[in-house]
Amino acid sequence: MAELRLSPAVGRGSGSPLTWPEEAVEPRLTVDHCLKCNICTAACPVMAVTEAFMGPKAVGPQAERFRHPHLPIPDDSVSWCSACGTCSRVCPHGVAVAEINLQAKARLVEQRGAPLRDRLISRPEMIGRLARPLARAFNWALESRPLRWALEATFGIHRQAPLPKVQRRTLRSRMPERCVRAPDEVPASEGRPVAYFHGCGAEHYEPWVGEATIAVLEALGCKVVLPPQRCCGLPLQSNGLFDAARRYARANLSTLSPFAEAGYPIIGSSTSCTLALKHDYRVVLGLEGQASAWVAGATWDLCEFILWELAEAWEATERAEVPGHALYHAPCQLRSHGIGYPAVELLRRVPGLTLTISDSECCGVAGTYGLKRERYRVAADVGAGLFEQVQASGAEFVITDSETCRWWIERHTGVPAFHPVEILARSLGLESFRTRENGAAPAVQVFPGYVHRHS
């Protein structure tokens, strides 16, 4: 498995061979490292499918040299950047290309404003809370063709874009005994205490992923608690709404830092959320300080934590067969962690599972990017190679760490997609959490005990 190079400020806390820098690197300070080699341009998945985007070098380090901090940004080509992070990962000189582009997009929003559409789709936590009392009607509306056409015409959300269904019961409402406000509220018990950052996906849209995460961690000797938390803020950041993103980030730093300082690993099942905690709060949003440093150093992606910290317990377990052929796709945000593909290392040890590794750089959706009417076709073209590989491989299901990738791949291939932890849970003989959600009847049987698509 090839190792991925680190972008300027991405690394790892104690326990892994990678280390965090003491201070985050300001992206603009890396501009002059650019030698115009165009490696980022050649690797950019967006530039490969549209002429609207001039490329990461042109709108990033090259344009940044001419951007005055108090003058308007002259062109909006940078708005076509999907923030997949490929450019920063492949740069041999350590230029923070993607981070520079994100900050430039935020300046565009400051000077031109953001459409209502962007302000809505960048708040999945708010949508989940407001829609939950009317979840059945809300989810029906998402499947109504006339209403989706109306949504596209009025708000600019593409009629074919996958919009996740809101669940009537959140993860936290199912497990109130695990919700604690501070480390001193955690009762003494056996097992290594860990704090779970579930994010909006597991809280409002895929609570079965959160349940599987907790069950797997506890089967491997941990005691999981749910600290207070907000949306990680990444959707707001990606849409250039930095002020709102910083409010969410500061709220999370305030509630998570006591757990980090007390020695709790902070585990996330959404690889984009954990990248925000590890990297984006400090480097992109500029939130330096003791709290952000504590949280960055304590945060682990779920499969990363299992592979590095719970390896002995994982190897000691008896694992049941999970028969089937799956294609694993590494999301862009996971690649930006600089930790390789820990899920692949774990999945290869699951008996009966045949695994094909995706050779695509990006699925195309990039969070909310692919939901937008004017970006949908670009996003679909970026992911076309992946969709073709899913079909050509004959995979019965897809495994990927990001919720938006799962929804996007399912929509474009018709093949069900799972989080790696669901496969690990099945192999450990744990409960099939999807079958419990709202009493929904299975639509597609993938392997025993797992079902696809719920209302």
Secondary structure in CASP SS format (residue, H / E / C, confidence):
PFRMAT SS
TARGET T0000
AUTHOR 0000-0000-0000
METHOD secondary structure of the structure
MODEL  1
M C 1.00
A C 1.00
E C 1.00
L C 1.00
R C 1.00
L C 1.00
S C 1.00
P C 1.00
A C 1.00
V C 1.00
G C 1.00
R C 1.00
G C 1.00
S C 1.00
G C 1.00
S C 1.00
P C 1.00
L C 1.00
T C 1.00
W C 1.00
P C 1.00
E C 1.00
E C 1.00
A C 1.00
V C 1.00
E C 1.00
P H 1.00
R H 1.00
L H 1.00
T H 1.00
V H 1.00
D H 1.00
H H 1.00
C C 1.00
L C 1.00
K C 1.00
C C 1.00
N C 1.00
I H 1.00
C H 1.00
T H 1.00
A H 1.00
A H 1.00
C C 1.00
P C 1.00
V C 1.00
M C 1.00
A C 1.00
V C 1.00
T C 1.00
E C 1.00
A C 1.00
F C 1.00
M C 1.00
G C 1.00
P H 1.00
K H 1.00
A H 1.00
V H 1.00
G H 1.00
P H 1.00
Q H 1.00
A H 1.00
E H 1.00
R C 1.00
F C 1.00
R C 1.00
H C 1.00
P C 1.00
H C 1.00
L C 1.00
P C 1.00
I C 1.00
P C 1.00
D C 1.00
D C 1.00
S H 1.00
V H 1.00
S H 1.00
W H 1.00
C C 1.00
S C 1.00
A C 1.00
C C 1.00
G C 1.00
T H 1.00
C H 1.00
S H 1.00
R H 1.00
V H 1.00
C C 1.00
P C 1.00
H C 1.00
G C 1.00
V C 1.00
A C 1.00
V H 1.00
A H 1.00
E H 1.00
I H 1.00
N H 1.00
L H 1.00
Q H 1.00
A H 1.00
K H 1.00
A H 1.00
R H 1.00
L H 1.00
V H 1.00
E H 1.00
Q H 1.00
R H 1.00
G C 1.00
A C 1.00
P C 1.00
L H 1.00
R H 1.00
D H 1.00
R H 1.00
L H 1.00
I H 1.00
S C 1.00
R C 1.00
P H 1.00
E H 1.00
M H 1.00
I H 1.00
G H 1.00
R H 1.00
L H 1.00
A H 1.00
R H 1.00
P H 1.00
L H 1.00
A H 1.00
R H 1.00
A H 1.00
F H 1.00
N H 1.00
W H 1.00
A H 1.00
L H 1.00
E C 1.00
S C 1.00
R H 1.00
P H 1.00
L H 1.00
R H 1.00
W H 1.00
A H 1.00
L H 1.00
E H 1.00
A H 1.00
T H 1.00
F H 1.00
G C 1.00
I E 1.00
H C 1.00
R C 1.00
Q C 1.00
A C 1.00
P C 1.00
L C 1.00
P C 1.00
K C 1.00
V C 1.00
Q C 1.00
R C 1.00
R C 1.00
T C 1.00
L H 1.00
R H 1.00
S H 1.00
R H 1.00
M C 1.00
P H 1.00
E H 1.00
R H 1.00
C E 1.00
V C 1.00
R C 1.00
A C 1.00
P H 1.00
D H 1.00
E H 1.00
V C 1.00
P C 1.00
A C 1.00
S C 1.00
E C 1.00
G C 1.00
R E 1.00
P E 1.00
V E 1.00
A E 1.00
Y E 1.00
F E 1.00
H C 1.00
G H 1.00
C H 1.00
G H 1.00
A H 1.00
E H 1.00
H H 1.00
Y H 1.00
E C 1.00
P H 1.00
W H 1.00
V H 1.00
G H 1.00
E H 1.00
A H 1.00
T H 1.00
I H 1.00
A H 1.00
V H 1.00
L H 1.00
E H 1.00
A H 1.00
L C 1.00
G C 1.00
C E 1.00
K E 1.00
V E 1.00
V E 1.00
L E 1.00
P C 1.00
P C 1.00
Q C 1.00
R C 1.00
C C 1.00
C C 1.00
G C 1.00
L H 1.00
P H 1.00
L H 1.00
Q H 1.00
S H 1.00
N C 1.00
G C 1.00
L C 1.00
F H 1.00
D H 1.00
A H 1.00
A H 1.00
R H 1.00
R H 1.00
Y H 1.00
A H 1.00
R H 1.00
A H 1.00
N H 1.00
L H 1.00
S H 1.00
T H 1.00
L H 1.00
S H 1.00
P H 1.00
F H 1.00
A H 1.00
E H 1.00
A C 1.00
G C 1.00
Y C 1.00
P C 1.00
I E 1.00
I E 1.00
G E 1.00
S C 1.00
S C 1.00
T H 1.00
S H 1.00
C H 1.00
T H 1.00
L H 1.00
A H 1.00
L H 1.00
K H 1.00
H H 1.00
D H 1.00
Y H 1.00
R H 1.00
V H 1.00
V C 1.00
L C 1.00
G C 1.00
L C 1.00
E C 1.00
G C 1.00
Q H 1.00
A H 1.00
S H 1.00
A H 1.00
W H 1.00
V H 1.00
A H 1.00
G H 1.00
A H 1.00
T E 1.00
W E 1.00
D E 1.00
L H 1.00
C H 1.00
E H 1.00
F H 1.00
I H 1.00
L H 1.00
W H 1.00
E H 1.00
L C 1.00
A H 1.00
E H 1.00
A H 1.00
W H 1.00
E H 1.00
A H 1.00
T C 1.00
E C 1.00
R C 1.00
A C 1.00
E C 1.00
V C 1.00
P C 1.00
G E 1.00
H E 1.00
A E 1.00
L E 1.00
Y E 1.00
H E 1.00
A C 1.00
P C 1.00
C H 1.00
Q H 1.00
L H 1.00
R H 1.00
S H 1.00
H C 1.00
G C 1.00
I C 1.00
G C 1.00
Y C 1.00
P H 1.00
A H 1.00
V H 1.00
E H 1.00
L H 1.00
L H 1.00
R C 1.00
R C 1.00
V C 1.00
P C 1.00
G C 1.00
L E 1.00
T E 1.00
L E 1.00
T E 1.00
I E 1.00
S C 1.00
D C 1.00
S C 1.00
E C 1.00
C C 1.00
C C 1.00
G C 1.00
V C 1.00
A C 1.00
G C 1.00
T C 1.00
Y H 1.00
G H 1.00
L H 1.00
K E 1.00
R C 1.00
E C 1.00
R C 1.00
Y H 1.00
R H 1.00
V H 1.00
A H 1.00
A H 1.00
D H 1.00
V H 1.00
G H 1.00
A H 1.00
G H 1.00
L H 1.00
F H 1.00
E H 1.00
Q H 1.00
V H 1.00
Q H 1.00
A H 1.00
S H 1.00
G C 1.00
A C 1.00
E C 1.00
F E 1.00
V E 1.00
I E 1.00
T E 1.00
D C 1.00
S C 1.00
E H 1.00
T H 1.00
C H 1.00
R H 1.00
W H 1.00
W H 1.00
I H 1.00
E H 1.00
R H 1.00
H H 1.00
T H 1.00
G C 1.00
V C 1.00
P C 1.00
A E 1.00
F E 1.00
H C 1.00
P H 1.00
V H 1.00
E H 1.00
I H 1.00
L H 1.00
A H 1.00
R H 1.00
S H 1.00
L C 1.00
G C 1.00
L C 1.00
E C 1.00
S C 1.00
F H 1.00
R H 1.00
T H 1.00
R H 1.00
E H 1.00
N H 1.00
G H 1.00
A C 1.00
A C 1.00
P C 1.00
A C 1.00
V E 1.00
Q E 1.00
V C 1.00
F C 1.00
P C 1.00
G C 1.00
Y C 1.00
V E 1.00
H E 1.00
R C 1.00
H C 1.00
S C 1.00
END
